[in-house]
Amino acid sequence: MIEKHDLHHEFPEYYDRIHELKTHDSHFARLFEEYHDLNREILRIEEGIENTTDEYLEELKKKRLLHKDKLYSMITNN
């Protein structure tokens, strides 16, 4: 089973805060979209829809994690 990494699954307790930031903070909205683009690409690779090298997949996962850290910091005001 492929694990879900969208922000609403990662941080369900911040659902309202994520929605608020998406609609009122253009920087957050851009990072949010970039995160989800990365996540969708990773899912396609993990599901076998797209093929790539393990190194490329790991690089995508690292980028996704960096984006998630930035977004979490914005969500929690840290």
C-alpha positions as CSV (number, residue, x, y, z in Angstrom):
1,M,0.0,0.0,0.0
2,I,1.3,3.4,-1.0
3,E,1.3,5.9,1.9
4,K,-0.5,9.2,1.4
5,H,1.6,12.3,1.9
6,D,-0.7,15.1,1.0
7,L,-0.7,17.8,3.7
8,H,-4.3,17.1,4.9
9,H,-3.3,13.5,5.6
10,E,0.1,14.6,7.2
11,F,-1.4,17.3,9.4
12,P,-5.2,16.7,9.8
13,E,-5.3,18.8,12.9
14,Y,-4.3,21.8,10.8
15,Y,-6.9,21.4,8.1
16,D,-8.5,24.9,8.7
17,R,-5.1,26.6,9.1
18,I,-3.9,25.1,5.8
19,H,-7.0,26.3,4.0
20,E,-6.6,29.8,5.5
21,L,-3.0,30.0,4.4
22,K,-3.7,28.7,0.9
23,T,-6.3,31.4,0.3
24,H,-4.6,34.3,2.0
25,D,-0.8,33.7,1.7
26,S,0.5,33.6,-1.9
27,H,3.9,32.3,-0.8
28,F,2.3,29.4,1.1
29,A,0.0,28.7,-1.8
30,R,3.0,28.5,-4.2
31,L,4.9,26.1,-1.8
32,F,1.7,24.1,-1.3
33,E,1.3,23.6,-5.1
34,E,5.0,22.7,-5.5
35,Y,4.7,20.2,-2.7
36,H,1.7,18.6,-4.2
37,D,3.3,18.5,-7.7
38,L,6.3,16.7,-6.2
39,N,4.0,14.4,-4.3
40,R,2.0,13.5,-7.4
41,E,5.2,12.8,-9.4
42,I,6.4,10.5,-6.6
43,L,3.1,8.7,-6.5
44,R,3.1,8.1,-10.2
45,I,6.6,6.6,-9.9
46,E,5.7,4.5,-6.9
47,E,2.6,3.2,-8.6
48,G,4.7,2.2,-11.7
49,I,3.0,4.7,-14.0
50,E,6.3,6.4,-14.6
51,N,9.8,4.9,-14.6
52,T,12.9,6.5,-13.3
53,T,16.1,5.8,-11.4
54,D,16.1,5.2,-7.7
55,E,18.4,8.2,-7.3
56,Y,15.9,10.5,-9.0
57,L,13.1,9.2,-6.8
58,E,15.2,9.8,-3.6
59,E,15.9,13.3,-4.8
60,L,12.2,14.0,-5.3
61,K,11.5,12.6,-1.8
62,K,14.1,14.9,-0.3
63,K,12.6,17.9,-2.0
64,R,9.2,16.9,-0.8
65,L,10.5,16.7,2.8
66,L,12.1,20.1,2.6
67,H,8.8,21.6,1.3
68,K,6.9,19.8,4.0
69,D,9.2,21.2,6.7
70,K,8.8,24.8,5.3
71,L,5.0,24.4,5.1
72,Y,4.8,23.0,8.6
73,S,6.8,25.9,9.9
74,M,4.4,28.3,8.3
75,I,1.4,26.4,9.5
76,T,2.6,26.4,13.1
77,N,4.2,29.9,12.9
78,N,7.6,28.6,13.9
